[in-house]
């Protein structure tokens, strides 16, 4: 587990460099594809190691019993599709780099926003 965490932290610590490269080369026609691809590969590596660590924690029963089954299932169901999404967007970025940058943002928002909790709260407010 320690090595997995260290590898994840390595890719997180490298993230500012592809981000700077993306900001600098997004306006250059030929170089933008390379920058978008490197940025996407870094995001894919981060997402991949987060998924590996999560599945390892589930396998070793490191996730506490305080977490509801729905919350565990919701997080697990978000991790795997995001990896496939990153891989597809990396391929798309070779043809449409600017579209890929927007889709990277959409994937990040999908990962961050707890849609089930937001919908549950909205239903609860409608009933009140």
Beta strands, then each sheet from edge to edge (+ up, - down):
end
